[in-house]
Structure formats: structure tokens, C-alpha cells
């Protein structure tokens, strides 16, 4: 005959008066109310931002040391294992000036506003090369930083900013050649030379604006890797860098392109400020407004799609 287990479970612990008994293994009761009053940590809900967004300047400022490191790293990599080093920043515009002086200045006899053609050409080539280098390097910067983008988090906008910073370093070095050439030809700048610095900063903003938009497009559509060099070459001849700008009432496709070009006023304004020529205020203001608008659109689009970079790159 089977024996029956007569062991009884311990009675549940008695609860407060008038409340049902609470089992022994039940957790202690929690007070009602919000988490803050119960002593629990507040509930934080993290959701990815969507849509068009403005740049987070505070976050960029917190990562400023990383941004400076990116610029310094790219400058070192740019001239590593080169015999001439940073002198290439000077030789490139000087060699281009020599080529255009031979073909445009002497053979074609293009006007140069009463100035020596080498000086006229260099004053246009320096800001243009600053802009072109900024657009080219910024447009390919995110794709080139694939390992960083896929492994760690930092403001992705720091990548094209660093690319523009490297182009600015080269530009500052090459400006010394322009100063030497002005002394050689005896050209004394007027009071308008004070505008050269803000105009150069606006040119850097233009390179950042178009380079940032192209960088975001280059991640999704790798065709832009081949479009960017062609675009820069075409853009150069549509900009009065080594020739005089035609008057506003002139006709022709190239004239329309130059007047619609957002950097035409910036290149002409920088050359006029450095060489003492009349500053084209109307076109300079139009170009500045167009660059600011392009920067807003380019940065907003970059911020809109930057969350997908790690998956697409």
C-alpha cells in the first residue's frame, strides 16, 4: 500500500490588515506612482531621428579635438614619402600659371585688366584650386573613411569638414607665392585687400557645401566617383579664373553659365581684393547668398542620409 506524503506547505505570509496573504517567494510590494517616486531610474526611450535635420553644432564642438586630428592626419598622409613635401602646394598653382601664361597670355593674347598676366592668372587660380580641392576631397572623404564609419561613432559631418581643412592649409601656403609675385611686379593692394580673408572663407564654405552633398551622394551612388573629376574640370572653364569675365550684357551660352556660376563672384572678388581692382559687389553678394543656400541644402541632405552610411558604404 503506497504511503501518502502528509508534509504540508508553509502558510503564506500574512499581508497587511484587510489584504490577501502574500506568498513567501513573491517580491516585496512596490509603491504606486511614477518611477521617480518609486526610486526606479527614469525610463529613457531612444529613437533614431528621421527626416531633414540641421547640423548639431554642439556635438561638433565636443568632437573638435577629433576634427583637428583628422586634419593633421590628412595633411601628413597627403605629403608622406614625397621628396618636396608641402612644396607641392606651391608648385601646382605655379606650374598651372606658367602653362596658362604661355597659351592664354602670349599665344592667345587674352586681356588681364592691365596687369601682368602671370599675376592675373595666379590670383584666380589660387582660390579656384582651393575650391576644387575642397570639393574633390570632401566628395570622396566619406567613402575613403569606410573603416572609421563602420566601427566607431562620431559626427559624420567631421569627415568632409576635415577634407576642407586640408585644402585650406594648402591654400594658406600657396598665398605666399601670390604675395611674392605682387612684390616682384610692384603691385600694391588697396584697402579692399581686407576683404580677401572673408571671401576666402566663403570659398571654403562653397567647397564644403558642394563637397558635402556630393559625399552623401557618393556613398549611395558610386557613379559620382567618376562624375566629380569631370564636374570640377568643366566647372573650371565655366569660371573666369584665367580670363576676364564678360560684361553682363554679353550673349552666349558660356556667358550665361558664368553669370549663373555661384563661385564666379567669389573668384573675381578675391582677385579684385588682392590686386586692387574694382570689386564686383552685386555678383559677390549673389554668389555669397547662393553658397549659403547650397550649404544649407547640402548639410541637411547629408544629415538626412548619414544614418545609412554604415550599411551602404
Secondary structure, DSSP 8 states (H G I E B T S, - for coil): ------------B--STTS--B-TTS-----SS-HHHHT-----------S-----HHHHHHTHHHHHHHHHHHHHHHTTT-SSGGGHHHHHHHHHHHHHIIIIIIIS----TTS-HHHHHHHHHHHHHHHHHHHHHHHTHHHHTHHHHHH----THHHHHHHHHHHHHHHHHHHHHHHHHHHHHT----GGGGHHHHHHHHHHHHHHHHHHHHHHHHHH-TTHHHHHHHHHHHHHHTS-SSS----TT--SHHHHHHHH-TTHHHHHHHHHHHHT----HHHHHHHHHHHHHHHHHHHHHHHHHGGGHHHH-
